[in-house]
Amino acid sequence: MAAALEFTVDGRQIEVADDGASLMEVLRDRLGIHTVKDGCSPQGQCGCCTVWVDGKPRVSCVTPARRVAGREITTLAGLPTETRAGWGEAFCAAGASQCGFCTPGIIMRLAGLDARLGQDRPRSDAASALAAHLCRCTGWQTILEAWEGVGGASPQRNWAAAAQRAELEGGVPQEVGAAVSLGEGGFADDTVPEGALVAVSDGRGGWALGESMPEARAAAGKVQGRRTPDELPTPLDFPEGDWAVRLRTSWVEPAYLETDASWCVPGGEPASPLANGGAFGAKLTSPLPGIARQLADEHGRPVRVLWSREDTVRHGPKRPPLAIGVNPDGQGVVRVVRTPGVSNAITSVAPGLEVKEVDVDGPPTSIAIRGAGWVEAAVALSALDDGTDEIVAPGGGSAWAEWHQDRLRVQVRCGDPLDQIVLRSYCIGAAHMAFSWVTSEALTVDPTGEVHDLTIRSFGVVPASRMPLVEVEIESSDDPPANGSDAVFAAVAAATWRAASHPPDWPTGPLNH
């Protein structure tokens, strides 16, 4: 029999077996505290599982439960009601939460910093504190605005219109509200029925099952993923020719925080892995719901199925790498990793480009990823002019961007804004994704197609401390609402590449203003 551990969680005295579990496993799987999220499985790199230990923030996924024996643990659920509500309202009012998966951990970090700093609360301190976290949706800026605005009045809003705008931008139905900021977005792994078996990938094409997450991972023989020091070349050569513009990209990870998850009861409908976010298109074809249904029927009881962070990198879809050559008249050739639909996506915005699909060993690709194919083509064509033309997305929205005194200025037109806060949040998030993609994001994939960068910090996502300020101007109209953030994504990618003087290979490295 394992010895017992005793500690306090949100004011309650808790006793659990000392069986080697992490603090996160105890909080989520044994105590059912689902504001503690698992985004890195566990690498201690995303910050989603942050709690307080004796009042100080700590990531719980790499903290052995035995190390907190006799100590006081505080989760988001255990903050005073007024404090928790204040942070939820501040994040909602600033547009600092979209899917809401990473924000509970971020709120715990900022609330701890707030308590320590008192009245003197520099924005730079909050940006530095966010180094322990990863957020893919918001672009950091709105989170820092929430830090500055906590305790202030919240604007009156039409929540139905806000949700409609979020769905247009995210591609799936979404909720908007303070509860989402507090991690209550209905994520699949937060709603698993009690007593469900846990299934994880065994790394050999099958599934290892257990009564708990540690048991399932032990059965799978899970080995922690690592970041490789190797740098491998981009997978495609440029098309032959003397081109006015050349652009070449590599493998890029969508880097959504909530890894794929689903569950199902025998004979039932599986839980959607989309929850309150579309993962930028990467989860639309997730195989986990079908696997959950199959395993539940096979075992005659509910089954919870999860991909680890390493699984999402190995098996989740990526942007198709490509190499473009363009002449001054807009004619040219695109070589692109073979991907269903990519030719149509490219020629929808660049009919003068001939598309040649190439078979390359590597992770799966998909045009469902935000703007895959057409954005790269639009950006390449934009390099032929002086950057004054706006980029029009296939969905109808349009945007223009430029660098001005080390900050990004963005204009967007997408019909009726519906909710300015939500639209601005998605535009800033798209600007961060584009800036990060052009300057620093890529995966190392060897010639056999094996991905070597398996930690969430190896994707190259730009942190809060290095993200420039984004100024967004929304041009309202009476036209029907359309997606705007995809056009912003393309426009900022074009502006960032222009600021780097159009080097042919992405990522370009940091900008030198």
Kinemage of the C-alpha trace (Angstrom):
@kinemage 1
@onewidth
@group {chain A} dominant
@subgroup {mainchain}
@vectorlist {calphas} color= white
{ca met a 1} P 0.000 0.000 0.000
{ca ala a 2} L 1.321 3.455 -0.950
{ca ala a 3} L 1.775 5.906 1.868
{ca ala a 4} L -0.669 8.799 2.084
{ca leu a 5} L 0.010 12.459 1.311
{ca glu a 6} L -1.862 15.273 2.984
{ca phe a 7} L -2.120 18.857 1.761
{ca thr a 8} L -4.708 21.602 1.440
{ca val a 9} L -6.465 22.324 -1.866
{ca asp a 10} L -8.639 25.437 -2.081
{ca gly a 11} L -9.142 25.370 1.674
{ca arg a 12} L -9.963 21.652 1.903
{ca gln a 13} L -7.725 19.128 3.592
{ca ile a 14} L -6.897 16.393 1.053
{ca glu a 15} L -5.368 12.961 1.470
{ca val a 16} L -4.149 10.988 -1.562
{ca ala a 17} L -1.903 8.008 -2.139
{ca asp a 18} L 1.796 8.737 -2.573
{ca asp a 19} L 2.089 6.743 -5.790
{ca gly a 20} L 4.292 9.036 -7.854
{ca ala a 21} L 1.481 11.071 -9.423
{ca ser a 22} L 2.033 14.686 -10.409
{ca leu a 23} L 0.147 17.462 -8.705
{ca met a 24} L -1.770 18.076 -11.933
{ca glu a 25} L -2.915 14.454 -12.081
{ca val a 26} L -4.152 14.687 -8.507
{ca leu a 27} L -5.998 17.943 -9.138
{ca arg a 28} L -7.592 17.037 -12.480
{ca asp a 29} L -8.132 13.302 -12.390
{ca arg a 30} L -8.701 12.627 -8.701
{ca leu a 31} L -10.243 15.841 -7.439
{ca gly a 32} L -12.001 16.884 -10.652
{ca ile a 33} L -10.616 20.433 -10.687
{ca his a 34} L -10.765 21.152 -14.406
{ca thr a 35} L -9.579 24.752 -14.368
{ca val a 36} L -6.138 23.113 -14.273
{ca lys a 37} L -5.455 22.349 -17.958
{ca asp a 38} L -2.951 20.013 -19.627
{ca gly a 39} L -1.453 21.549 -22.765
{ca cys a 40} L 1.972 19.924 -23.005
{ca ser a 41} L 1.535 16.372 -21.691
{ca pro a 42} L 3.551 17.090 -19.413
{ca gln a 43} L 6.561 19.162 -20.441
{ca gly a 44} L 6.234 22.059 -17.989
{ca gln a 45} L 6.287 24.411 -20.982
{ca cys a 46} L 2.807 25.822 -21.643
{ca gly a 47} L 1.708 27.165 -18.245
{ca cys a 48} L -1.880 25.950 -18.621
{ca cys a 49} L -1.692 23.953 -15.374
{ca thr a 50} L -0.418 26.816 -13.200
{ca val a 51} L -1.599 26.860 -9.580
{ca trp a 52} L -0.313 28.468 -6.396
{ca val a 53} L 1.781 26.518 -3.913
{ca asp a 54} L 1.856 28.471 -0.670
{ca gly a 55} L 0.797 31.522 -2.645
{ca lys a 56} L 3.441 31.290 -5.381
{ca pro a 57} L 2.685 30.250 -8.998
{ca arg a 58} L 3.943 26.839 -10.058
{ca val a 59} L 3.272 24.579 -13.035
{ca ser a 60} L 1.622 21.493 -11.578
{ca cys a 61} L 2.278 19.012 -14.400
{ca val a 62} L 5.952 18.582 -13.482
{ca thr a 63} L 5.486 18.998 -9.726
{ca pro a 64} L 5.383 15.622 -7.957
{ca ala a 65} L 2.482 15.542 -5.526
{ca arg a 66} L 4.799 14.362 -2.749
{ca arg a 67} L 6.677 17.685 -2.960
{ca val a 68} L 3.618 19.626 -1.805
{ca ala a 69} L 2.865 17.467 1.224
{ca gly a 70} L 1.727 19.679 4.077
{ca arg a 71} L 1.464 22.751 1.852
{ca glu a 72} L -1.396 24.910 0.617
{ca ile a 73} L -2.528 24.597 -3.014
{ca thr a 74} L -4.761 27.210 -4.619
{ca thr a 75} L -6.375 26.731 -8.019
{ca leu a 76} L -8.418 29.214 -10.015
{ca ala a 77} L -11.512 27.599 -8.557
{ca gly a 78} L -10.210 28.419 -5.086
{ca leu a 79} L -9.634 32.141 -5.571
{ca pro a 80} L -12.091 34.402 -3.715
{ca thr a 81} L -15.287 34.760 -5.762
{ca glu a 82} L -14.817 38.491 -6.288
{ca thr a 83} L -11.192 38.084 -7.363
{ca arg a 84} L -11.985 35.298 -9.797
{ca ala a 85} L -14.925 37.194 -11.277
{ca gly a 86} L -12.837 40.349 -11.645
{ca trp a 87} L -10.197 38.589 -13.691
{ca gly a 88} L -12.818 36.821 -15.799
{ca glu a 89} L -14.546 40.110 -16.574
{ca ala a 90} L -11.257 41.867 -17.345
{ca phe a 91} L -10.188 39.157 -19.795
{ca cys a 92} L -13.584 39.188 -21.465
{ca ala a 93} L -13.702 42.991 -21.719
{ca ala a 94} L -10.244 43.129 -23.333
{ca gly a 95} L -10.826 40.203 -25.699
{ca ala a 96} L -8.003 38.429 -23.887
{ca ser a 97} L -9.573 34.989 -24.200
{ca gln a 98} L -10.876 33.176 -27.265
{ca cys a 99} L -11.018 29.417 -26.698
{ca gly a 100} L -10.212 29.942 -22.999
{ca phe a 101} L -7.923 26.946 -22.589
{ca cys a 102} L -4.735 28.752 -21.593
{ca thr a 103} L -6.284 31.612 -19.648
{ca pro a 104} L -6.926 29.898 -16.268
{ca gly a 105} L -3.192 29.326 -15.858
{ca ile a 106} L -2.401 32.833 -17.097
{ca ile a 107} L -4.890 34.349 -14.664
{ca met a 108} L -3.277 32.446 -11.799
{ca arg a 109} L 0.128 33.800 -12.849
{ca leu a 110} L -1.109 37.383 -13.156
{ca ala a 111} L -3.209 37.246 -9.988
{ca gly a 112} L -0.125 36.097 -8.083
{ca leu a 113} L 1.922 38.901 -9.605
{ca asp a 114} L -0.815 41.398 -8.800
{ca ala a 115} L -0.846 40.349 -5.148
{ca arg a 116} L 2.936 40.700 -4.955
{ca leu a 117} L 3.278 44.051 -6.735
{ca gly a 118} L 0.463 45.977 -5.096
{ca gln a 119} L -0.135 49.455 -6.556
{ca asp a 120} L 2.958 49.616 -8.779
{ca arg a 121} L 2.049 47.244 -11.652
{ca pro a 122} L 4.272 47.835 -14.731
{ca arg a 123} L 3.037 46.243 -17.933
{ca ser a 124} L 6.583 45.032 -18.564
{ca asp a 125} L 6.439 42.918 -15.387
{ca ala a 126} L 3.307 41.190 -16.645
{ca ala a 127} L 4.912 40.560 -20.049
{ca ser a 128} L 7.935 39.004 -18.348
{ca ala a 129} L 5.720 36.826 -16.156
{ca leu a 130} L 4.013 35.465 -19.276
{ca ala a 131} L 7.310 33.895 -20.369
{ca ala a 132} L 6.138 30.799 -18.509
{ca his a 133} L 3.022 30.561 -20.692
{ca leu a 134} L 1.944 29.971 -24.264
{ca cys a 135} L -1.177 31.468 -25.841
{ca arg a 136} L -1.868 30.867 -29.509
{ca cys a 137} L -5.176 32.720 -29.946
{ca thr a 138} L -4.856 36.258 -28.655
{ca gly a 139} L -1.390 37.496 -29.553
{ca trp a 140} L -0.605 38.494 -25.939
{ca gln a 141} L -1.504 42.171 -26.315
{ca thr a 142} L -5.095 41.807 -25.120
{ca ile a 143} L -3.884 39.759 -22.141
{ca leu a 144} L -1.647 42.643 -21.122
{ca glu a 145} L -4.586 45.008 -21.607
{ca ala a 146} L -6.633 42.798 -19.269
{ca trp a 147} L -3.808 43.061 -16.730
{ca glu a 148} L -4.054 46.850 -16.943
{ca gly a 149} L -7.863 46.891 -16.860
{ca val a 150} L -8.654 44.412 -14.091
{ca gly a 151} L -11.058 45.954 -11.596
{ca gly a 152} L -12.482 48.400 -14.146
{ca ala a 153} L -16.011 48.583 -15.535
{ca ser a 154} L -17.017 46.156 -18.288
{ca pro a 155} L -18.695 47.515 -21.439
{ca gln a 156} L -22.274 46.632 -22.333
{ca arg a 157} L -22.301 44.055 -25.119
{ca asn a 158} L -24.614 42.018 -27.308
{ca trp a 159} L -23.447 38.505 -26.428
{ca ala a 160} L -25.260 36.867 -29.342
{ca ala a 161} L -23.498 39.206 -31.773
{ca ala a 162} L -20.177 38.575 -30.026
{ca ala a 163} L -20.634 34.820 -30.391
{ca gln a 164} L -21.581 35.248 -34.058
{ca arg a 165} L -18.372 37.186 -34.711
{ca ala a 166} L -16.316 34.586 -32.821
{ca glu a 167} L -17.831 31.819 -34.956
{ca leu a 168} L -17.022 33.717 -38.168
{ca glu a 169} L -13.415 34.137 -37.095
{ca gly a 170} L -12.883 30.756 -35.439
{ca gly a 171} L -14.777 28.666 -37.968
{ca val a 172} L -16.833 26.764 -35.377
{ca pro a 173} L -19.610 27.757 -32.939
{ca gln a 174} L -18.111 29.505 -29.930
{ca glu a 175} L -19.191 31.035 -26.650
{ca val a 176} L -18.079 34.452 -25.474
{ca gly a 177} L -18.168 35.532 -21.843
{ca ala a 178} L -16.306 35.717 -18.568
{ca ala a 179} L -16.880 32.007 -17.915
{ca val a 180} L -14.857 31.170 -21.040
{ca ser a 181} L -11.935 33.204 -19.695
{ca leu a 182} L -12.119 31.094 -16.535
{ca gly a 183} L -11.685 27.855 -18.495
{ca glu a 184} L -15.328 26.837 -18.632
{ca gly a 185} L -15.550 26.448 -22.405
{ca gly a 186} L -16.765 22.842 -22.309
{ca phe a 187} L -13.548 21.133 -23.384
{ca ala a 188} L -13.973 17.436 -24.094
{ca asp a 189} L -11.465 16.282 -21.494
{ca asp a 190} L -13.223 18.367 -18.817
{ca thr a 191} L -16.566 16.631 -19.329
{ca val a 192} L -15.574 12.954 -19.178
{ca pro a 193} L -18.057 10.788 -17.221
{ca glu a 194} L -16.793 9.277 -13.999
{ca gly a 195} L -15.267 5.829 -14.289
{ca ala a 196} L -14.175 6.142 -17.928
{ca leu a 197} L -11.228 4.141 -19.180
{ca val a 198} L -8.303 6.234 -20.417
{ca ala a 199} L -6.839 5.501 -23.848
{ca val a 200} L -3.569 6.963 -25.139
{ca ser a 201} L -1.547 6.243 -28.253
{ca asp a 202} L 0.937 3.401 -27.811
{ca gly a 203} L 3.241 4.795 -30.503
{ca arg a 204} L 2.742 1.730 -32.689
{ca gly a 205} L -0.587 2.572 -34.278
{ca gly a 206} L -2.696 1.226 -31.407
{ca trp a 207} L -4.096 2.370 -28.083
{ca ala a 208} L -3.050 1.609 -24.530
{ca leu a 209} L -5.825 1.639 -21.947
{ca gly a 210} L -5.818 2.096 -18.201
{ca glu a 211} L -8.065 3.016 -15.306
{ca ser a 212} L -6.138 6.284 -14.922
{ca met a 213} L -3.879 8.518 -16.976
{ca pro a 214} L -0.652 7.311 -15.263
{ca glu a 215} L -1.714 3.685 -15.795
{ca ala a 216} L -2.505 4.266 -19.485
{ca arg a 217} L 0.758 6.125 -20.086
{ca ala a 218} L 2.720 3.421 -18.306
{ca ala a 219} L 1.044 0.782 -20.483
{ca ala a 220} L 1.909 2.805 -23.588
{ca gly a 221} L 5.538 3.192 -22.519
{ca lys a 222} L 5.317 6.918 -23.238
{ca val a 223} L 8.706 8.549 -23.721
{ca gln a 224} L 8.921 12.290 -23.237
{ca gly a 225} L 9.417 14.193 -26.488
{ca arg a 226} L 12.409 16.447 -26.950
{ca arg a 227} L 13.551 19.394 -29.025
{ca thr a 228} L 16.240 18.563 -31.546
{ca pro a 229} L 19.392 20.669 -31.942
{ca asp a 230} L 19.478 19.709 -35.622
{ca glu a 231} L 18.464 22.129 -38.353
{ca leu a 232} L 17.298 20.409 -41.508
{ca pro a 233} L 16.740 22.153 -44.847
{ca thr a 234} L 13.358 23.116 -46.232
{ca pro a 235} L 11.736 20.153 -48.015
{ca leu a 236} L 11.338 21.699 -51.486
{ca asp a 237} L 13.612 23.239 -54.091
{ca phe a 238} L 12.568 26.421 -55.854
{ca pro a 239} L 11.110 26.036 -59.340
{ca glu a 240} L 13.712 26.656 -62.010
{ca gly a 241} L 13.734 30.167 -63.418
{ca asp a 242} L 14.959 33.731 -62.952
{ca trp a 243} L 12.133 35.006 -60.738
{ca ala a 244} L 11.370 38.505 -59.526
{ca val a 245} L 10.063 37.078 -56.239
{ca arg a 246} L 10.877 33.811 -54.511
{ca leu a 247} L 9.256 32.491 -51.346
{ca arg a 248} L 9.882 29.154 -49.642
{ca thr a 249} L 8.345 27.806 -46.440
{ca ser a 250} L 8.908 24.764 -44.246
{ca trp a 251} L 6.793 22.554 -42.005
{ca val a 252} L 4.812 24.658 -39.503
{ca glu a 253} L 2.885 23.417 -36.459
{ca pro a 254} L -0.540 25.047 -35.794
{ca ala a 255} L 0.401 24.922 -32.081
{ca tyr a 256} L -3.098 24.889 -30.634
{ca leu a 257} L -2.996 24.528 -26.851
{ca glu a 258} L -5.756 21.979 -26.204
{ca thr a 259} L -4.496 18.689 -27.620
{ca asp a 260} L -7.074 16.466 -29.346
{ca ala a 261} L -9.422 14.739 -26.925
{ca ser a 262} L -12.760 12.956 -27.046
{ca trp a 263} L -14.830 10.481 -25.050
{ca cys a 264} L -17.800 8.284 -25.743
{ca val a 265} L -20.176 5.960 -23.946
{ca pro a 266} L -21.146 2.630 -25.569
{ca gly a 267} L -23.608 3.295 -28.363
{ca gly a 268} L -23.370 7.049 -27.868
{ca glu a 269} L -22.127 10.074 -29.779
{ca pro a 270} L -18.502 10.992 -29.089
{ca ala a 271} L -17.590 14.365 -27.607
{ca ser a 272} L -16.253 16.853 -30.132
{ca pro a 273} L -12.561 17.761 -29.862
{ca leu a 274} L -13.435 21.247 -31.116
{ca ala a 275} L -15.007 22.387 -27.824
{ca asn a 276} L -14.768 26.203 -27.825
{ca gly a 277} L -12.201 26.553 -30.584
{ca gly a 278} L -11.440 25.270 -34.049
{ca ala a 279} L -7.650 24.943 -33.582
{ca phe a 280} L -7.209 27.109 -36.719
{ca gly a 281} L -8.699 24.289 -38.791
{ca ala a 282} L -6.347 21.600 -37.509
{ca lys a 283} L -8.953 19.582 -35.583
{ca leu a 284} L -11.685 19.495 -38.198
{ca thr a 285} L -10.666 15.989 -39.282
{ca ser a 286} L -9.424 14.700 -35.918
{ca pro a 287} L -9.726 10.890 -35.763
{ca leu a 288} L -10.273 10.781 -31.987
{ca pro a 289} L -14.104 10.874 -31.903
{ca gly a 290} L -14.273 7.775 -34.102
{ca ile a 291} L -11.659 6.031 -31.989
{ca ala a 292} L -13.533 6.901 -28.779
{ca arg a 293} L -16.745 5.399 -30.164
{ca gln a 294} L -14.958 2.254 -31.338
{ca leu a 295} L -13.198 1.656 -28.016
{ca ala a 296} L -16.333 2.397 -25.956
{ca asp a 297} L -18.343 -0.146 -27.938
{ca glu a 298} L -15.520 -2.653 -27.758
{ca his a 299} L -15.061 -2.397 -23.977
{ca gly a 300} L -18.669 -1.782 -23.002
{ca arg a 301} L -17.914 1.307 -20.879
{ca pro a 302} L -17.067 4.980 -21.377
{ca val a 303} L -13.631 5.608 -22.847
{ca arg a 304} L -11.639 8.844 -22.729
{ca val a 305} L -9.188 9.204 -25.635
{ca leu a 306} L -6.349 11.731 -25.722
{ca trp a 307} L -3.449 12.680 -27.885
{ca ser a 308} L -0.315 13.792 -26.081
{ca arg a 309} L 1.541 16.872 -27.264
{ca glu a 310} L 3.953 14.586 -29.106
{ca asp a 311} L 0.999 12.871 -30.819
{ca thr a 312} L -0.412 16.166 -32.113
{ca val a 313} L 2.972 17.078 -33.564
{ca arg a 314} L 3.505 13.708 -35.218
{ca his a 315} L -0.035 13.113 -36.468
{ca gly a 316} L -1.821 16.471 -36.576
{ca pro a 317} L -2.017 18.354 -39.904
{ca lys a 318} L 0.522 21.035 -40.831
{ca arg a 319} L 0.641 23.874 -43.349
{ca pro a 320} L 1.842 22.388 -46.657
{ca pro a 321} L 5.395 23.609 -47.344
{ca leu a 322} L 5.850 25.296 -50.698
{ca ala a 323} L 8.342 27.094 -52.940
{ca ile a 324} L 7.105 29.890 -55.201
{ca gly a 325} L 8.675 31.744 -58.107
{ca val a 326} L 6.836 34.772 -59.533
{ca asn a 327} L 7.553 37.033 -62.514
{ca pro a 328} L 6.806 40.792 -62.516
{ca asp a 329} L 3.543 40.134 -64.394
{ca gly a 330} L 2.226 37.822 -61.656
{ca gln a 331} L 2.856 34.657 -63.639
{ca gly a 332} L 4.906 31.899 -62.039
{ca val a 333} L 5.182 28.430 -60.572
{ca val a 334} L 4.405 26.972 -57.149
{ca arg a 335} L 5.893 23.691 -55.964
{ca val a 336} L 3.906 22.475 -52.966
{ca val a 337} L 3.699 19.329 -50.861
{ca arg a 338} L 0.786 17.317 -52.212
{ca thr a 339} L -2.357 18.275 -50.302
{ca pro a 340} L -5.998 17.794 -51.375
{ca gly a 341} L -7.455 21.123 -52.475
{ca val a 342} L -4.257 23.133 -52.309
{ca ser a 343} L -4.143 23.866 -56.057
{ca asn a 344} L -7.601 25.427 -55.995
{ca ala a 345} L -6.749 27.394 -52.857
{ca ile a 346} L -3.675 28.900 -54.504
{ca thr a 347} L -5.240 29.714 -57.876
{ca ser a 348} L -8.294 31.274 -56.192
{ca val a 349} L -6.127 34.324 -55.425
{ca ala a 350} L -3.298 33.827 -57.941
{ca pro a 351} L -4.664 32.478 -61.243
{ca gly a 352} L -1.345 33.215 -62.949
{ca leu a 353} L 0.522 30.660 -60.851
{ca glu a 354} L 1.011 27.125 -62.130
{ca val a 355} L 0.758 24.667 -59.226
{ca lys a 356} L 2.938 21.554 -59.177
{ca glu a 357} L 2.218 19.200 -56.283
{ca val a 358} L 5.136 17.137 -55.003
{ca asp a 359} L 5.203 13.971 -52.904
{ca val a 360} L 7.385 14.508 -49.824
{ca asp a 361} L 7.793 12.323 -46.738
{ca gly a 362} L 6.565 14.190 -43.696
{ca pro a 363} L 3.630 14.806 -41.364
{ca pro a 364} L 0.123 15.177 -42.786
{ca thr a 365} L -0.871 18.499 -44.343
{ca ser a 366} L -4.233 20.189 -44.783
{ca ile a 367} L -5.682 23.276 -46.460
{ca ala a 368} L -8.056 23.553 -43.507
{ca ile a 369} L -5.185 25.228 -41.616
{ca arg a 370} L -5.750 28.994 -41.556
{ca gly a 371} L -5.237 30.345 -45.085
{ca ala a 372} L -3.047 27.448 -46.201
{ca gly a 373} L -1.858 27.943 -49.768
{ca trp a 374} L -3.746 31.072 -50.703
{ca val a 375} L -2.038 33.236 -48.065
{ca glu a 376} L 1.450 32.309 -49.275
{ca ala a 377} L 0.409 33.027 -52.870
{ca ala a 378} L -1.138 36.383 -51.946
{ca val a 379} L 1.948 37.349 -49.957
{ca ala a 380} L 4.249 36.476 -52.852
{ca leu a 381} L 2.198 38.597 -55.246
{ca ser a 382} L 2.163 41.483 -52.768
{ca ala a 383} L 5.966 41.620 -52.974
{ca leu a 384} L 5.628 42.807 -56.581
{ca asp a 385} L 4.177 46.172 -55.500
{ca asp a 386} L 4.942 48.767 -52.846
{ca gly a 387} L 2.721 47.190 -50.213
{ca thr a 388} L -0.085 49.732 -50.486
{ca asp a 389} L -2.660 47.272 -51.828
{ca glu a 390} L -4.955 45.498 -49.410
{ca ile a 391} L -5.244 41.722 -49.460
{ca val a 392} L -8.692 40.279 -50.089
{ca ala a 393} L -9.392 36.871 -48.559
{ca pro a 394} L -11.527 34.261 -50.335
{ca gly a 395} L -14.069 34.660 -47.521
{ca gly a 396} L -14.683 38.289 -48.409
{ca gly a 397} L -12.762 40.184 -45.729
{ca ser a 398} L -9.885 42.450 -46.677
{ca ala a 399} L -6.953 43.915 -44.784
{ca trp a 400} L -3.854 46.051 -45.130
{ca ala a 401} L -0.877 46.250 -42.796
{ca glu a 402} L 2.354 48.186 -42.432
{ca trp a 403} L 5.161 48.642 -39.934
{ca his a 404} L 5.331 52.089 -38.376
{ca gln a 405} L 7.862 52.960 -35.659
{ca asp a 406} L 8.308 49.361 -34.522
{ca arg a 407} L 4.612 48.643 -34.351
{ca leu a 408} L 2.121 47.072 -36.707
{ca arg a 409} L -0.723 49.143 -38.107
{ca val a 410} L -3.617 47.061 -39.435
{ca gln a 411} L -6.791 48.062 -41.246
{ca val a 412} L -9.540 45.491 -41.716
{ca arg a 413} L -12.872 45.500 -43.518
{ca cys a 414} L -15.243 42.572 -43.037
{ca gly a 415} L -18.776 43.987 -43.160
{ca asp a 416} L -20.716 44.515 -39.956
{ca pro a 417} L -18.195 44.071 -37.087
{ca leu a 418} L -20.954 42.688 -34.813
{ca asp a 419} L -18.658 43.005 -31.771
{ca gln a 420} L -15.597 45.245 -31.955
{ca ile a 421} L -13.875 43.576 -28.996
{ca val a 422} L -14.068 40.066 -30.426
{ca leu a 423} L -13.073 41.161 -33.927
{ca arg a 424} L -10.119 43.167 -32.632
{ca ser a 425} L -8.987 40.208 -30.512
{ca tyr a 426} L -9.002 37.852 -33.479
{ca cys a 427} L -7.177 40.390 -35.647
{ca ile a 428} L -4.430 40.879 -33.054
{ca gly a 429} L -4.178 37.103 -32.661
{ca ala a 430} L -3.874 36.695 -36.432
{ca ala a 431} L -1.193 39.397 -36.504
{ca his a 432} L 0.793 37.544 -33.845
{ca met a 433} L 0.461 34.264 -35.720
{ca ala a 434} L 1.619 35.855 -38.988
{ca phe a 435} L 4.541 37.731 -37.405
{ca ser a 436} L 5.632 34.607 -35.555
{ca trp a 437} L 5.258 32.406 -38.647
{ca val a 438} L 7.325 34.642 -40.910
{ca thr a 439} L 10.114 35.346 -38.419
{ca ser a 440} L 10.565 32.256 -36.248
{ca glu a 441} L 8.301 29.226 -36.761
{ca ala a 442} L 9.346 25.903 -38.309
{ca leu a 443} L 9.602 22.221 -37.444
{ca thr a 444} L 12.607 20.006 -38.019
{ca val a 445} L 11.527 17.032 -40.146
{ca asp a 446} L 14.121 14.549 -41.380
{ca pro a 447} L 14.221 13.094 -44.918
{ca thr a 448} L 12.238 10.037 -43.753
{ca gly a 449} L 9.380 12.278 -42.653
{ca glu a 450} L 9.957 11.964 -38.897
{ca val a 451} L 9.300 15.100 -36.847
{ca his a 452} L 12.085 15.856 -34.364
{ca asp a 453} L 10.756 19.003 -32.652
{ca leu a 454} L 8.270 17.537 -30.175
{ca thr a 455} L 8.087 20.084 -27.360
{ca ile a 456} L 5.717 23.023 -27.403
{ca arg a 457} L 8.608 25.453 -27.020
{ca ser a 458} L 10.343 24.089 -30.113
{ca phe a 459} L 7.686 25.425 -32.512
{ca gly a 460} L 9.120 28.947 -32.477
{ca val a 461} L 5.993 30.781 -31.279
{ca val a 462} L 6.929 34.369 -30.406
{ca pro a 463} L 6.488 35.125 -26.671
{ca ala a 464} L 4.770 38.151 -25.152
{ca ser a 465} L 8.035 39.966 -24.476
{ca arg a 466} L 8.960 39.959 -28.186
{ca met a 467} L 5.550 40.696 -29.722
{ca pro a 468} L 5.301 44.231 -31.126
{ca leu a 469} L 2.291 46.437 -30.485
{ca val a 470} L -0.559 45.979 -32.974
{ca glu a 471} L -2.885 48.882 -33.798
{ca val a 472} L -6.143 47.712 -35.383
{ca glu a 473} L -8.492 49.991 -37.313
{ca ile a 474} L -11.840 48.384 -38.084
{ca glu a 475} L -13.734 49.895 -41.016
{ca ser a 476} L -17.414 49.238 -40.377
{ca ser a 477} L -19.981 48.860 -43.121
{ca asp a 478} L -23.535 47.677 -43.640
{ca asp a 479} L -22.332 44.686 -45.669
{ca pro a 480} L -23.003 41.212 -44.248
{ca pro a 481} L -20.370 40.166 -41.691
{ca ala a 482} L -17.476 38.099 -43.048
{ca asn a 483} L -14.278 36.636 -41.625
{ca gly a 484} L -11.687 39.370 -41.187
{ca ser a 485} L -8.801 37.800 -39.299
{ca asp a 486} L -7.677 35.572 -42.178
{ca ala a 487} L -7.147 38.667 -44.336
{ca val a 488} L -5.238 40.261 -41.429
{ca phe a 489} L -3.101 37.122 -41.184
{ca ala a 490} L -2.142 37.485 -44.848
{ca ala a 491} L -1.640 41.255 -44.689
{ca val a 492} L 0.622 41.102 -41.624
{ca ala a 493} L 2.641 38.244 -43.144
{ca ala a 494} L 3.161 40.414 -46.234
{ca ala a 495} L 4.110 43.490 -44.177
{ca thr a 496} L 6.517 41.526 -41.982
{ca trp a 497} L 8.212 39.946 -44.979
{ca arg a 498} L 8.483 43.386 -46.611
{ca ala a 499} L 10.085 44.772 -43.422
{ca ala a 500} L 12.635 41.941 -43.597
{ca ser a 501} L 13.469 42.934 -47.233
{ca his a 502} L 11.943 39.772 -48.712
{ca pro a 503} L 14.507 37.047 -47.973
{ca pro a 504} L 13.382 33.970 -49.917
{ca asp a 505} L 13.263 31.508 -47.015
{ca trp a 506} L 10.939 31.558 -44.005
{ca pro a 507} L 11.425 31.832 -41.118
{ca thr a 508} L 13.457 34.965 -41.746
{ca gly a 509} L 14.801 35.431 -38.232
{ca pro a 510} L 14.118 38.490 -36.052
{ca leu a 511} L 13.396 41.810 -37.753
{ca asn a 512} L 15.978 44.569 -37.498
{ca his a 513} L 14.056 47.821 -37.443
